[in-house]
Amino acid sequence: MAVILKSGLSERVKAEENDKVQSMVETALADIEKRGDDAVRAMSKDFDKWDPTEFLLSGSEVEACVKKLSLQEINDIKFAQEQVRNFAKIQRKALTDVEVETLPGVILGHKNIPVNSVGCYVPGGKYPMVASAHMSIVTAGVAGVKRIIAASPPFNGAPNPAVVTAMHLAGADEIYCLGGIQAVGAMALGTETISPIDMLVGPGNAFVAEAKRQLYGRVGIDLFAGPTETLVIADDTVDAEICATDLLGQAEHGPTSPAILVTNSEQLARETIKEVNRQLKVLPTAAIAEKAWTDYGQVILCEDEAEMLEVSNEIACEHVQVMTRNPNYFLENMTNFGALFLGPETNVSYGDKVIGTNHTLPTRQAARYTGGLWVGKFLKTCTYQRITSPEASALIGEYCSRLCAIEGFAGHKEQADIRVRRYGGSNSAGQD
């Protein structure tokens, strides 16, 4: 039976915090809907101390941001975007339109149609999340989205040059220096100066994630991508230093980012706890990472690989780093995860920044029912049907008529019956 050697905040405390976030977001979105730009500007001043003449960056402002980067930085951004673009293109090719004649004269099909407009949120309050621009904007472009707008908060009182450059190179049609609830609310609901979009995508803090949840239905969303989560599955083939490094590498995202170790080695478990505490003394981002580790970090000791698998599937974590003798065991058997990172040679940071897979992934156990952002999220798979002969219409109509009668839908039944009368009343569909 699994033993928890280190735990964080209780579920009750977490629920209370979630309730506070939910209430605040609900109030903010209602204000944006009522007052539009005035509400957005007030929130930007309040939360980000940001009150520019226009939130939409002009072409010259974007160009000025690009000029602040070195050639190496620009080339590195382009390299990362090319990896994301290449993998997204491969995924897009795997999605094909279909059309098939299922019965003589009965043709069914589907088309993969891109959504018309997308709002991409790129986090950047604590850290300028350059890579998030690649993940959403590049992928939407590969899918064929016609209008792609992007928003990211100011960083140290100004648009972050690297983030703006990444959004520009990725292909954003409009770039807004705007963060948090006010950004996703403005993009989804629309204001006097921002035309609303059809779909919201991108990760964010607890407030952004909750705003997307409350806006879902009015617009589409990619998934509930809240504060970063990481799960390290390890055995005695690796040491505490690499486990602690991989835990803290994601805990630094924010004070509510869970970092969990699942292992069948008690020695590794206890040494990792000590090593985390040691690294926190020298990690430049320790102020954030330590809070996350204290409140949301866990160490779970299991008996064997089978129990490690069971526990990990229950956690259903966003990022799962597997460092065991046989990582393929988890690839073949694990069902609930956002993304897997197999073996000590890879790590979550590679996926976050450059390797090519998408880093916008499900959090808070949403991996039980969805994968992460990918090119298919921007596509609507829409069906169509065509009947090419009177005989086929009459055949389907007779079955349809009887099935409508079972359900008591008289109007539906008549839709079938009129076609049976017109297109071949003598045709028999056979009796069951």
C-alpha positions in Angstrom: 0.0 0.0 0.0 1.3 3.4 -0.9 2.7 5.6 1.9 2.7 9.4 1.7 6.1 10.5 3.1 5.4 14.2 2.4 2.1 16.0 1.8 1.0 19.5 1.2 -2.2 21.5 2.0 -5.4 19.7 2.8 -8.1 19.3 0.2 -10.3 21.5 2.3 -7.9 24.4 2.2 -7.4 24.0 -1.5 -11.2 24.0 -2.0 -11.5 27.2 0.0 -8.9 28.9 -2.2 -10.6 27.7 -5.3 -13.9 29.2 -4.1 -12.2 32.6 -3.6 -10.8 32.5 -7.2 -14.1 31.5 -8.6 -16.0 34.4 -7.0 -13.4 36.9 -8.0 -13.3 35.8 -11.6 -17.1 35.8 -11.9 -17.3 39.4 -10.7 -14.5 40.5 -13.1 -16.1 38.8 -16.1 -19.4 40.4 -15.4 -17.8 43.8 -15.2 -16.0 43.3 -18.5 -19.3 42.3 -20.1 -21.0 45.4 -18.7 -18.4 48.1 -19.1 -16.1 46.7 -21.8 -12.8 48.7 -22.3 -13.3 50.7 -19.1 -13.4 47.5 -17.0 -10.4 46.1 -18.8 -8.4 49.2 -18.2 -9.3 49.4 -14.6 -8.3 45.8 -14.0 -5.0 46.3 -15.9 -4.2 49.3 -13.7 -5.1 47.5 -10.6 -3.5 44.1 -11.2 -0.6 45.0 -13.5 -0.1 48.7 -12.9 -0.4 49.0 -16.7 -2.3 51.8 -18.4 -1.1 52.5 -21.9 -2.9 54.6 -24.5 -3.7 51.4 -26.4 -3.4 47.8 -25.4 -3.0 46.7 -29.0 0.7 47.0 -30.1 1.3 48.9 -33.3 3.6 47.7 -36.0 6.3 50.1 -34.9 6.0 48.9 -31.3 6.3 45.3 -32.3 9.3 46.2 -34.5 11.0 48.0 -31.6 10.6 44.8 -29.4 12.2 42.7 -32.1 15.2 45.0 -32.4 15.9 44.6 -28.7 16.7 40.9 -29.2 20.1 39.6 -30.3 20.4 37.6 -33.5 21.1 34.5 -31.4 17.9 35.0 -29.4 15.8 35.5 -32.6 17.3 32.4 -34.2 16.7 30.3 -31.0 13.0 31.4 -31.1 12.8 30.5 -34.8 14.4 27.1 -34.1 11.9 26.3 -31.4 9.0 27.4 -33.5 10.2 25.3 -36.4 10.1 22.2 -34.2 6.6 22.9 -33.0 5.5 23.7 -36.6 7.0 20.5 -38.0 5.3 18.3 -35.5 2.0 20.1 -35.9 2.2 19.6 -39.7 2.7 15.9 -39.1 -0.3 15.8 -36.8 -2.4 17.7 -39.4 -1.6 15.3 -42.1 -2.9 12.5 -39.9 -6.4 14.2 -39.9 -8.1 13.4 -43.2 -11.5 14.2 -44.6 -13.5 11.2 -45.4 -16.4 10.3 -47.7 -17.8 6.8 -48.0 -20.9 5.1 -49.6 -22.2 3.1 -46.6 -25.2 1.7 -48.6 -26.0 2.0 -52.3 -26.9 5.7 -52.8 -26.1 6.7 -49.2 -23.0 8.8 -48.8 -21.6 10.0 -45.5 -18.5 12.1 -44.8 -16.8 14.5 -42.6 -14.6 17.6 -43.1 -12.0 19.0 -40.7 -12.7 22.7 -40.6 -10.6 25.2 -38.7 -12.3 27.6 -36.3 -12.4 31.1 -37.7 -10.8 33.0 -34.9 -8.6 32.2 -31.8 -7.4 34.2 -28.8 -4.0 32.9 -27.6 -3.1 33.8 -24.0 0.7 33.8 -23.3 1.5 34.0 -19.6 4.2 36.4 -18.5 3.5 38.0 -15.2 6.3 36.2 -13.2 8.2 34.9 -16.2 8.1 35.8 -19.8 6.6 32.6 -21.3 8.1 32.9 -24.7 7.4 29.2 -25.5 3.7 29.6 -25.0 3.5 31.7 -28.1 4.9 28.9 -30.2 2.5 26.4 -28.8 -0.7 28.2 -29.5 -0.1 30.6 -32.3 2.1 28.4 -34.5 -0.2 25.5 -34.0 -3.3 27.5 -34.8 -1.6 28.7 -38.0 -0.9 25.2 -39.1 -4.5 24.3 -38.5 -5.6 27.1 -40.8 -7.2 29.5 -38.4 -8.0 32.8 -40.2 -7.7 35.3 -37.3 -5.2 34.7 -34.5 -4.9 37.3 -31.8 -2.6 37.1 -28.8 -2.3 38.7 -25.4 0.4 38.7 -22.8 0.8 40.9 -19.6 3.5 43.5 -19.2 6.7 42.4 -17.7 8.5 44.9 -15.5 6.2 47.7 -16.7 6.4 47.2 -20.4 5.7 44.7 -23.2 8.3 41.9 -23.0 10.5 42.1 -26.1 11.1 38.3 -26.3 7.4 37.4 -25.9 6.3 40.0 -28.4 8.9 38.8 -30.9 7.8 35.2 -30.5 4.1 36.1 -31.0 5.0 38.2 -34.1 7.2 35.5 -35.6 4.6 32.8 -34.8 2.1 34.7 -37.0 -0.3 36.6 -34.6 -2.5 39.0 -36.4 -3.1 41.3 -33.4 -0.8 41.5 -30.3 -2.1 43.0 -27.1 -0.1 43.8 -24.0 -2.8 42.7 -21.5 -2.8 40.1 -18.9 -4.9 37.9 -16.6 -8.7 37.8 -16.4 -9.0 41.1 -18.3 -7.1 39.6 -21.2 -9.1 36.4 -21.7 -12.3 38.2 -20.8 -11.8 40.9 -23.4 -10.8 38.4 -26.1 -13.8 36.1 -25.4 -16.5 38.7 -24.7 -15.2 41.5 -26.9 -15.0 45.2 -26.1 -15.3 48.4 -28.0 -11.8 47.9 -29.3 -11.3 44.2 -29.3 -13.5 42.0 -31.6 -14.5 38.7 -29.9 -13.0 35.4 -30.9 -14.5 32.0 -31.2 -12.0 30.0 -29.1 -9.6 30.7 -26.2 -6.3 28.8 -25.8 -3.2 28.9 -23.7 -2.1 28.2 -20.1 -2.2 30.6 -17.2 -2.5 30.9 -13.5 -5.5 29.9 -11.4 -7.4 33.0 -12.3 -6.9 32.6 -16.1 -7.8 28.9 -15.8 -11.0 29.8 -13.9 -11.9 32.5 -16.4 -11.6 30.0 -19.2 -13.8 27.6 -17.3 -16.5 30.2 -16.8 -16.3 31.4 -20.4 -16.5 27.9 -21.9 -19.7 27.6 -23.8 -19.8 31.2 -24.9 -16.5 30.4 -26.6 -14.6 27.2 -27.1 -11.5 26.5 -25.1 -8.5 24.2 -25.6 -8.6 22.6 -22.1 -8.3 23.6 -18.5 -4.6 24.4 -18.3 -4.0 25.9 -14.9 -0.9 26.1 -12.7 1.8 23.7 -13.8 2.0 20.2 -12.4 4.8 17.7 -12.5 5.1 14.1 -11.5 8.4 12.3 -11.3 8.2 8.5 -11.4 11.6 7.1 -10.4 13.3 4.0 -9.0 16.9 3.4 -7.8 18.3 3.6 -11.2 18.5 7.4 -10.7 19.7 9.6 -7.9 18.2 12.2 -5.7 19.9 15.1 -7.4 18.2 14.6 -10.8 14.8 13.9 -9.1 15.0 17.1 -7.0 16.1 19.1 -10.0 13.2 17.9 -12.1 10.7 18.6 -9.3 11.9 22.1 -8.6 12.3 22.9 -12.3 8.5 22.9 -12.5 7.7 24.0 -8.9 9.3 27.4 -9.8 6.3 28.1 -12.2 4.2 29.3 -9.3 3.4 28.9 -5.6 0.4 26.6 -6.4 2.3 24.2 -8.8 2.2 20.6 -7.5 5.5 18.7 -7.7 5.2 15.0 -6.8 7.6 12.1 -6.6 6.3 8.5 -6.9 8.9 5.9 -6.2 9.4 2.3 -5.0 12.7 3.2 -3.3 12.5 4.5 0.3 16.1 5.6 0.1 15.6 7.6 -3.0 12.4 9.1 -1.5 14.1 10.4 1.7 17.3 11.5 -0.1 15.2 13.5 -2.6 13.4 15.3 0.2 16.9 16.3 1.6 18.2 17.2 -1.8 15.2 19.4 -2.6 15.9 21.3 0.7 19.5 21.6 -0.3 18.8 22.9 -3.8 16.3 25.4 -2.4 19.1 27.2 -0.6 20.8 28.0 -3.9 18.0 28.1 -6.5 17.5 31.7 -7.7 13.7 31.1 -7.9 13.6 29.5 -4.5 11.0 32.0 -3.1 8.4 30.6 -5.5 9.6 27.0 -5.7 9.8 26.6 -1.9 6.2 27.8 -1.5 5.0 25.3 -4.1 7.0 22.5 -2.6 5.8 23.2 0.9 2.2 23.6 0.1 1.8 21.3 -2.9 4.8 18.9 -3.0 4.3 15.3 -2.3 6.5 12.2 -2.0 4.7 8.8 -2.3 6.4 5.5 -1.6 5.0 2.5 -3.4 5.7 -1.2 -3.2 6.4 -1.9 -6.9 6.0 -0.7 -10.4 2.4 -1.8 -10.6 1.5 0.3 -7.6 3.5 3.2 -9.0 1.4 2.9 -12.2 -1.9 2.8 -10.2 -1.0 5.8 -8.1 0.2 7.8 -11.1 -3.0 7.1 -13.0 -5.0 8.3 -10.1 -3.0 11.6 -9.9 -3.5 12.1 -13.7 -0.7 14.7 -13.8 0.1 17.2 -16.5 3.8 16.4 -16.9 5.0 12.9 -16.1 8.8 12.3 -16.0 9.6 8.6 -16.0 13.1 7.5 -14.8 12.9 3.8 -14.2 14.5 0.6 -15.5 11.8 0.1 -18.0 10.1 3.4 -18.9 8.2 1.7 -21.7 6.2 -0.1 -19.1 4.6 3.3 -18.3 4.3 4.3 -21.9 2.4 1.0 -22.7 0.2 1.0 -19.6 -0.3 4.5 -18.3 -3.6 6.1 -19.4 -3.9 9.4 -17.5 -1.2 11.9 -18.3 -0.8 15.2 -20.2 2.6 14.3 -21.6 5.2 11.6 -20.9 9.0 12.2 -20.7 10.7 8.9 -20.9 14.1 8.3 -19.4 16.6 10.6 -17.7 17.9 11.9 -21.0 14.8 13.9 -21.6 12.9 16.2 -19.2 9.8 18.4 -18.9 11.8 21.5 -19.7 12.6 20.2 -23.2 8.9 19.8 -23.9 8.1 23.2 -22.4 10.6 25.0 -24.6 11.8 23.5 -27.7 11.5 19.8 -28.6 8.3 20.1 -30.7 5.4 18.6 -28.7 2.9 21.0 -27.3 3.3 22.2 -23.7 -0.2 23.4 -23.2 -1.5 20.4 -21.2 -4.4 19.3 -19.0 -4.1 20.0 -15.3 -6.2 19.2 -12.2 -6.9 15.6 -13.3 -8.3 16.7 -16.7 -5.9 14.2 -18.2 -8.5 11.6 -17.3 -10.5 12.7 -20.3 -8.4 14.9 -22.6 -5.0 15.2 -24.0 -3.1 18.5 -24.5 -3.3 21.3 -27.1 -2.6 20.1 -30.6 -3.5 21.0 -34.2 -6.7 19.0 -33.9 -8.0 21.2 -31.2 -8.4 24.0 -33.7 -10.4 21.9 -36.1 -14.1 21.1 -36.1 -14.8 17.6 -37.5 -18.1 18.3 -39.1 -20.2 15.5 -40.7 -22.4 15.7 -43.8 -24.6 13.3 -45.7 -25.9 12.9 -49.2 -28.5 10.5 -50.7 -28.2 10.1 -54.4 -31.1 7.9 -55.4 -34.9 7.8 -54.6 -34.5 4.1 -53.7 -32.0 4.8 -51.0 -34.1 7.6 -49.6 -37.1 5.3 -49.4 -35.1 2.5 -47.8 -33.7 4.8 -45.1 -37.1 6.5 -44.7 -38.9 3.3 -43.8 -36.5 2.4 -41.1 -36.5 6.0 -39.9 -40.4 6.1 -39.8 -40.6 3.1 -37.6 -37.9 4.3 -35.2 -39.6 7.7 -34.9 -42.8 5.9 -34.0 -41.1 4.1 -31.2 -40.0 7.5 -29.7 -43.3 9.2 -30.4 -41.9 11.9 -32.6 -44.7 12.5 -35.1 -43.1 15.4 -36.9 -39.8 13.4 -37.3 -41.8 10.5 -38.6 -43.6 12.6 -41.2 -40.2 13.9 -42.5 -39.4 10.3 -43.3 -42.9 9.3 -44.5 -43.2 12.1 -47.1 -40.0 10.8 -48.7 -41.2 7.2 -48.6 -44.4 8.3 -50.4 -42.6 10.4 -53.0 -39.5 8.2 -53.7 -40.8 4.7 -53.6 -43.6 3.7 -51.4 -43.6 0.1 -52.7 -40.0 -0.4 -51.5 -39.7 -2.6 -48.4 -37.0 -2.2 -45.9 -37.7 -5.6 -44.4 -39.2 -6.4 -41.1 -37.4 -7.3 -37.9 
